[in-house]
Amino acid sequence: MTNSTMIASRALSGKDNIGTDIVIEFRLLAPRPAEFGWVCSYEIMALSKVVRRDIFGTDSLHALMLALEAGQAEVLLLEKRDNLLLDWQGSKFKVSRKLQKMLN
């Protein structure tokens, strides 16, 4: 696993299903060249766990866009699965129609 520079982050505060305050942090790392195309990683720090995923794309922008959408999907699923109430600071990230259908 290669370290990469964090280029963006968002801390989502909220409450768990029993009302305890929680913070979930989403970090987006800089795209980097991969053997085939590019890779962009994201990290989610939530509920005493760190998840890191590598998302591949044809170029750096493609990998970045896919990582942003995949990371949001993972946070949204975590929110739904664990019955969390998160403050998205005004708005959620833009979600594709396809992802919206999957989450509903």
N, C-alpha and C positions, 0 to 999 in steps of 0.2 A: 504494500500500500504506500503510495507516494504522498508526501505531505504537499499541500497546496495552500495558497493564500486565500483567506476568507475575503470575499468581495461584498457580501451583504449579509445582514442578519435581522431577525425580528424576534422579540421576546413577547410571547403571548401569555398574558396573565389571566387567571380565572379561578374556578373552583371545581373540585372533584365532586363525585356523587354524594359525599357526606358533608359538603360545605367547606372543606379545608382549602386554603389558598394554595395555588400551584402556579408554576411558571414553566412554560415550554419554550425552548429556544430553537429556532430554525436558522441554520447557517448555510450559506451558499458559497462554495469554494470556486476559485478561478478555473476555467476550462484549461486543459492541457493536452498536448498531442498524445495520441495512443498509437498502438501498433497499426490499427485500422481506424482512421478517422480521429475523433477527439473524445475526451471523457470530461465530464463535469460531475463533481461530487457534492452531496449535501449531507449535513448532519442534523439530527434532531435529538436534543437533550430533553428527556421527559421522564417523569416518575422514576428517578434514580437510574435511568438507562440512557446510553448513547447509542444511536443507530447511525451508521454511515453507509451510504449507497453511492455506487458509481454508475452514472448514466452516460451512455455512448451516443454520439451523433456524427453526422457526416462532416461537420465543421464545428468550429467553436461556438458559433451562435446557436446552431441546432442543438448541441449538447447542453448549452446553458438553458435554452427554452424548455427542453425536455426535463432537465433536472428541477427547474422551478415548478413545473406542473406536477412531477412525480412527488416532490417534497410536500407540496400542498395537499395532494391526494392522501399521502400518508398521515399528515396531521389531521385532516378531516376525518379519516377513518379512525384514528386514535380517539378523536373527540367523540365520535359517534359510538364506538365500541365501549369506551370506558365511561360514557355518560358524563362528559366534561362540559363545562360552560366556559368557553374561552372568549376573551375580548380581542378581536382582530384589529383593534385601533382604527375603527372607522369603516374598514372594508376588508373582505377576503381578497386574496390574490385573484386575478382573472382565471376563471375555470372554463375549459372548453365545453361545448355542448355535450360531447361524447362523455366526458368525465362527469358532468352534471347528471346524466342519465344513469351512469353506473352507481353514483352515490345515493340516488333517490330510491 
